[in-house]
Each structure stands twice: as C-alpha cells, then as structure tokens.
C-alpha cells in the first residue's frame, strides 16, 4: 500500500500536469500538512517522477500564492537565509526584514543560518550584512550574529537591577547616549533576563525601557533595539503586531504577511492569533481574509485553520 506522502505526491503531480492547474488540490494538501510531512511529499515527488516539486510549483503557480507554496516546501533555515539575501542584493536594503529575523531567532538557529548562507551563496552572512549597513545599527547586528546570547532562565535579580541602572546612566540620565552599553546587554542577555531588566528599569525610573529607547535612539537602531526587547520577551505578541503591520493601512505587505505565517505556522500561530484579538479587538484571520484575495488568500487561511486545529 502506498505511503501517505506517495499518495500526496501523486495528487500534486496530477494537479499540475497537462493544461491548467488544480489549485484546490495543491492548497488542500499543502495547507493541511506539517512541515515534516511536506518534506516527505517533496522527496516522494522526486522519487516517483524525477522532478523537483518546488520548480514545478514555480512554473504552475504565480504571484504571492506561488511564493507561499514554494516557501512551504523549503527548509525554514534556508527560507530565512533567502529572505536575508534578498534583503541585501540589488539596490537598497530591506532593513525591516533583517531586523525581524535577527532580533527574533535564537543563537543556535542563527549559527545554522550563517553556515547555510555560506553554502548556498558562497558569501559570509556577517560580511554581507556589514557591507550594506552602517553605524550603531551595523554594530548591533554584528553582535547578534556572534550568537552569544545567554540561555539563562533564572535571572539574578540584583544583577538585572544593576544592568537597569547602567542602561539608565547610559541613556536617559545623561546628555547624549552611551550606545555600546545598550549594544552589550541587548545582544547578550537571555529573554528571561531582558524581562527582569525591563521590569527593574521601570521600577527604577518610572519609565518603560521602550520609551527610553524612543527618546535616546532613532531610525533603524531604535527599531532593532525595540524589536529585540519585544521579540525576545514576548515573541507571539511581537509577531501579532507584525501581522497587523502587514494588513493595516493602504495596501498589503504580502512579503511580510507570507513570511510570518510560513515561519511561525508550527511554532505559535494560534497564540499569535490570540494576541492579535487582545491587541486589536479583531480576528486576525478575518483581517487577512479582507485584505488579500484568490488562491493566495486560500492558502493562508488553510494554513491558519490547520494550525488552529493541531
């Protein structure tokens, strides 16, 4: 009897061969499988037909729908690597994507990204990023790329209080800002330590640490510092705000929306949806449904529904 992945591979091939494409079958299979199952389907497809599933999806699908379908059959580390590379190549830099990925991913994962980047693009990821950024923003990105963030889950309250004082003395208390102090603690402190540091900062000063960052920094470095704090302390809440950014206002940032739903699908997508409701008083899936259309909408909603049920 055929394995489930072989049956899925056969159905995917039948949906794409000949004239026209049966997108409903492609979406039903792709959106209702785990990443591990999709990797088995991709392998079974190659074994049965001697064809590359991603290449076939690329030729049969189009636009943002195509990009999501291809992403769902790509290794997560490779997908992030491609996102960083595409943020740098060509004219201009997509700092927003670089900030989101490096602020939110754990050190072990970034180390794997660096190895994959070198293997795939024959470039050093750190050097590539350095060549396209500058100033304190570049310094903090380089620090994050060293992957030295603590994994300590039981913070020393006295030490965190001391760090909160150092941050106050380096920022709000003085004229100008001692940026290296912020760089050090934001790149080295564990998520649990950052949470206690931010609480101690509020106790000490009466101000939120995010407000202090707003006062002391501007531009990309401000966005990176705030993203680190938010993404390390409360990642699901952070990504809920990112989804909202992608669908609010005029137009849709499809690249951002696709990246979050693809990368967070099996990590915390249902929790992101809960935070979205808390923060904005609206259902995340309804906002997505109202903002996008066609097969792109269908694959995103199928993905959300599948992860709510599992």
Secondary structure as a PSIPRED ss2 file (coil, helix, strand):
# PSIPRED VFORMAT (PSIPRED V4.0)

   1 X C   1.000  0.000  0.000
   2 X C   1.000  0.000  0.000
   3 X C   1.000  0.000  0.000
   4 X H   0.000  1.000  0.000
   5 X H   0.000  1.000  0.000
   6 X H   0.000  1.000  0.000
   7 X H   0.000  1.000  0.000
   8 X H   0.000  1.000  0.000
   9 X H   0.000  1.000  0.000
  10 X H   0.000  1.000  0.000
  11 X H   0.000  1.000  0.000
  12 X H   0.000  1.000  0.000
  13 X H   0.000  1.000  0.000
  14 X H   0.000  1.000  0.000
  15 X H   0.000  1.000  0.000
  16 X H   0.000  1.000  0.000
  17 X C   1.000  0.000  0.000
  18 X C   1.000  0.000  0.000
  19 X C   1.000  0.000  0.000
  20 X C   1.000  0.000  0.000
  21 X C   1.000  0.000  0.000
  22 X C   1.000  0.000  0.000
  23 X H   0.000  1.000  0.000
  24 X H   0.000  1.000  0.000
  25 X H   0.000  1.000  0.000
  26 X H   0.000  1.000  0.000
  27 X H   0.000  1.000  0.000
  28 X H   0.000  1.000  0.000
  29 X H   0.000  1.000  0.000
  30 X H   0.000  1.000  0.000
  31 X H   0.000  1.000  0.000
  32 X C   1.000  0.000  0.000
  33 X C   1.000  0.000  0.000
  34 X C   1.000  0.000  0.000
  35 X H   0.000  1.000  0.000
  36 X H   0.000  1.000  0.000
  37 X H   0.000  1.000  0.000
  38 X H   0.000  1.000  0.000
  39 X H   0.000  1.000  0.000
  40 X H   0.000  1.000  0.000
  41 X H   0.000  1.000  0.000
  42 X H   0.000  1.000  0.000
  43 X H   0.000  1.000  0.000
  44 X H   0.000  1.000  0.000
  45 X H   0.000  1.000  0.000
  46 X H   0.000  1.000  0.000
  47 X H   0.000  1.000  0.000
  48 X H   0.000  1.000  0.000
  49 X H   0.000  1.000  0.000
  50 X C   1.000  0.000  0.000
  51 X C   1.000  0.000  0.000
  52 X C   1.000  0.000  0.000
  53 X H   0.000  1.000  0.000
  54 X H   0.000  1.000  0.000
  55 X H   0.000  1.000  0.000
  56 X H   0.000  1.000  0.000
  57 X H   0.000  1.000  0.000
  58 X H   0.000  1.000  0.000
  59 X H   0.000  1.000  0.000
  60 X H   0.000  1.000  0.000
  61 X C   1.000  0.000  0.000
  62 X C   1.000  0.000  0.000
  63 X H   0.000  1.000  0.000
  64 X H   0.000  1.000  0.000
  65 X H   0.000  1.000  0.000
  66 X H   0.000  1.000  0.000
  67 X H   0.000  1.000  0.000
  68 X H   0.000  1.000  0.000
  69 X H   0.000  1.000  0.000
  70 X H   0.000  1.000  0.000
  71 X H   0.000  1.000  0.000
  72 X H   0.000  1.000  0.000
  73 X C   1.000  0.000  0.000
  74 X C   1.000  0.000  0.000
  75 X C   1.000  0.000  0.000
  76 X H   0.000  1.000  0.000
  77 X H   0.000  1.000  0.000
  78 X H   0.000  1.000  0.000
  79 X H   0.000  1.000  0.000
  80 X H   0.000  1.000  0.000
  81 X H   0.000  1.000  0.000
  82 X H   0.000  1.000  0.000
  83 X H   0.000  1.000  0.000
  84 X H   0.000  1.000  0.000
  85 X H   0.000  1.000  0.000
  86 X H   0.000  1.000  0.000
  87 X H   0.000  1.000  0.000
  88 X H   0.000  1.000  0.000
  89 X C   1.000  0.000  0.000
  90 X C   1.000  0.000  0.000
  91 X C   1.000  0.000  0.000
  92 X C   1.000  0.000  0.000
  93 X C   1.000  0.000  0.000
  94 X C   1.000  0.000  0.000
  95 X H   0.000  1.000  0.000
  96 X H   0.000  1.000  0.000
  97 X H   0.000  1.000  0.000
  98 X H   0.000  1.000  0.000
  99 X H   0.000  1.000  0.000
 100 X H   0.000  1.000  0.000
 101 X H   0.000  1.000  0.000
 102 X H   0.000  1.000  0.000
 103 X H   0.000  1.000  0.000
 104 X H   0.000  1.000  0.000
 105 X C   1.000  0.000  0.000
 106 X C   1.000  0.000  0.000
 107 X H   0.000  1.000  0.000
 108 X H   0.000  1.000  0.000
 109 X H   0.000  1.000  0.000
 110 X H   0.000  1.000  0.000
 111 X H   0.000  1.000  0.000
 112 X H   0.000  1.000  0.000
 113 X H   0.000  1.000  0.000
 114 X H   0.000  1.000  0.000
 115 X H   0.000  1.000  0.000
 116 X H   0.000  1.000  0.000
 117 X H   0.000  1.000  0.000
 118 X H   0.000  1.000  0.000
 119 X H   0.000  1.000  0.000
 120 X H   0.000  1.000  0.000
 121 X H   0.000  1.000  0.000
 122 X C   1.000  0.000  0.000
 123 X C   1.000  0.000  0.000
 124 X C   1.000  0.000  0.000
 125 X H   0.000  1.000  0.000
 126 X H   0.000  1.000  0.000
 127 X H   0.000  1.000  0.000
 128 X H   0.000  1.000  0.000
 129 X H   0.000  1.000  0.000
 130 X H   0.000  1.000  0.000
 131 X C   1.000  0.000  0.000
 132 X C   1.000  0.000  0.000
 133 X C   1.000  0.000  0.000
 134 X C   1.000  0.000  0.000
 135 X H   0.000  1.000  0.000
 136 X H   0.000  1.000  0.000
 137 X H   0.000  1.000  0.000
 138 X H   0.000  1.000  0.000
 139 X H   0.000  1.000  0.000
 140 X H   0.000  1.000  0.000
 141 X H   0.000  1.000  0.000
 142 X H   0.000  1.000  0.000
 143 X H   0.000  1.000  0.000
 144 X H   0.000  1.000  0.000
 145 X H   0.000  1.000  0.000
 146 X C   1.000  0.000  0.000
 147 X C   1.000  0.000  0.000
 148 X C   1.000  0.000  0.000
 149 X C   1.000  0.000  0.000
 150 X C   1.000  0.000  0.000
 151 X C   1.000  0.000  0.000
 152 X C   1.000  0.000  0.000
 153 X C   1.000  0.000  0.000
 154 X C   1.000  0.000  0.000
 155 X C   1.000  0.000  0.000
 156 X C   1.000  0.000  0.000
 157 X H   0.000  1.000  0.000
 158 X H   0.000  1.000  0.000
 159 X H   0.000  1.000  0.000
 160 X H   0.000  1.000  0.000
 161 X H   0.000  1.000  0.000
 162 X H   0.000  1.000  0.000
 163 X H   0.000  1.000  0.000
 164 X H   0.000  1.000  0.000
 165 X H   0.000  1.000  0.000
 166 X H   0.000  1.000  0.000
 167 X H   0.000  1.000  0.000
 168 X H   0.000  1.000  0.000
 169 X H   0.000  1.000  0.000
 170 X H   0.000  1.000  0.000
 171 X C   1.000  0.000  0.000
 172 X C   1.000  0.000  0.000
 173 X C   1.000  0.000  0.000
 174 X C   1.000  0.000  0.000
 175 X C   1.000  0.000  0.000
 176 X C   1.000  0.000  0.000
 177 X C   1.000  0.000  0.000
 178 X C   1.000  0.000  0.000
 179 X H   0.000  1.000  0.000
 180 X H   0.000  1.000  0.000
 181 X H   0.000  1.000  0.000
 182 X H   0.000  1.000  0.000
 183 X H   0.000  1.000  0.000
 184 X H   0.000  1.000  0.000
 185 X H   0.000  1.000  0.000
 186 X H   0.000  1.000  0.000
 187 X H   0.000  1.000  0.000
 188 X H   0.000  1.000  0.000
 189 X C   1.000  0.000  0.000
 190 X C   1.000  0.000  0.000
 191 X H   0.000  1.000  0.000
 192 X H   0.000  1.000  0.000
 193 X H   0.000  1.000  0.000
 194 X H   0.000  1.000  0.000
 195 X H   0.000  1.000  0.000
 196 X H   0.000  1.000  0.000
 197 X H   0.000  1.000  0.000
 198 X H   0.000  1.000  0.000
 199 X H   0.000  1.000  0.000
 200 X H   0.000  1.000  0.000
 201 X H   0.000  1.000  0.000
 202 X H   0.000  1.000  0.000
 203 X H   0.000  1.000  0.000
 204 X H   0.000  1.000  0.000
 205 X H   0.000  1.000  0.000
 206 X C   1.000  0.000  0.000
 207 X C   1.000  0.000  0.000
 208 X C   1.000  0.000  0.000
 209 X H   0.000  1.000  0.000
 210 X H   0.000  1.000  0.000
 211 X H   0.000  1.000  0.000
 212 X H   0.000  1.000  0.000
 213 X H   0.000  1.000  0.000
 214 X H   0.000  1.000  0.000
 215 X H   0.000  1.000  0.000
 216 X H   0.000  1.000  0.000
 217 X C   1.000  0.000  0.000
 218 X C   1.000  0.000  0.000
 219 X H   0.000  1.000  0.000
 220 X H   0.000  1.000  0.000
 221 X H   0.000  1.000  0.000
 222 X H   0.000  1.000  0.000
 223 X H   0.000  1.000  0.000
 224 X H   0.000  1.000  0.000
 225 X H   0.000  1.000  0.000
 226 X H   0.000  1.000  0.000
 227 X H   0.000  1.000  0.000
 228 X H   0.000  1.000  0.000
 229 X H   0.000  1.000  0.000
 230 X H   0.000  1.000  0.000
 231 X H   0.000  1.000  0.000
 232 X H   0.000  1.000  0.000
 233 X H   0.000  1.000  0.000
 234 X C   1.000  0.000  0.000
 235 X H   0.000  1.000  0.000
 236 X H   0.000  1.000  0.000
 237 X H   0.000  1.000  0.000
 238 X H   0.000  1.000  0.000
 239 X H   0.000  1.000  0.000
 240 X H   0.000  1.000  0.000
 241 X H   0.000  1.000  0.000
 242 X H   0.000  1.000  0.000
 243 X H   0.000  1.000  0.000
 244 X H   0.000  1.000  0.000
 245 X H   0.000  1.000  0.000
 246 X H   0.000  1.000  0.000
 247 X H   0.000  1.000  0.000
 248 X C   1.000  0.000  0.000
 249 X C   1.000  0.000  0.000
 250 X C   1.000  0.000  0.000
 251 X C   1.000  0.000  0.000
 252 X C   1.000  0.000  0.000
 253 X C   1.000  0.000  0.000
 254 X H   0.000  1.000  0.000
 255 X H   0.000  1.000  0.000
 256 X H   0.000  1.000  0.000
 257 X H   0.000  1.000  0.000
 258 X H   0.000  1.000  0.000
 259 X H   0.000  1.000  0.000
 260 X H   0.000  1.000  0.000
 261 X H   0.000  1.000  0.000
 262 X H   0.000  1.000  0.000
 263 X H   0.000  1.000  0.000
 264 X H   0.000  1.000  0.000
 265 X C   1.000  0.000  0.000
 266 X C   1.000  0.000  0.000
 267 X C   1.000  0.000  0.000
 268 X C   1.000  0.000  0.000
 269 X H   0.000  1.000  0.000
 270 X H   0.000  1.000  0.000
 271 X H   0.000  1.000  0.000
 272 X H   0.000  1.000  0.000
 273 X H   0.000  1.000  0.000
 274 X H   0.000  1.000  0.000
 275 X H   0.000  1.000  0.000
 276 X H   0.000  1.000  0.000
 277 X H   0.000  1.000  0.000
 278 X H   0.000  1.000  0.000
 279 X H   0.000  1.000  0.000
 280 X H   0.000  1.000  0.000
 281 X C   1.000  0.000  0.000
 282 X C   1.000  0.000  0.000
 283 X C   1.000  0.000  0.000
 284 X H   0.000  1.000  0.000
 285 X H   0.000  1.000  0.000
 286 X H   0.000  1.000  0.000
 287 X H   0.000  1.000  0.000
 288 X H   0.000  1.000  0.000
 289 X H   0.000  1.000  0.000
 290 X H   0.000  1.000  0.000
 291 X H   0.000  1.000  0.000
 292 X C   1.000  0.000  0.000
 293 X C   1.000  0.000  0.000
 294 X H   0.000  1.000  0.000
 295 X H   0.000  1.000  0.000
 296 X H   0.000  1.000  0.000
 297 X H   0.000  1.000  0.000
 298 X H   0.000  1.000  0.000
 299 X H   0.000  1.000  0.000
 300 X H   0.000  1.000  0.000
 301 X H   0.000  1.000  0.000
 302 X H   0.000  1.000  0.000
 303 X H   0.000  1.000  0.000
 304 X H   0.000  1.000  0.000
 305 X H   0.000  1.000  0.000
 306 X H   0.000  1.000  0.000
 307 X H   0.000  1.000  0.000
 308 X H   0.000  1.000  0.000
 309 X H   0.000  1.000  0.000
 310 X C   1.000  0.000  0.000
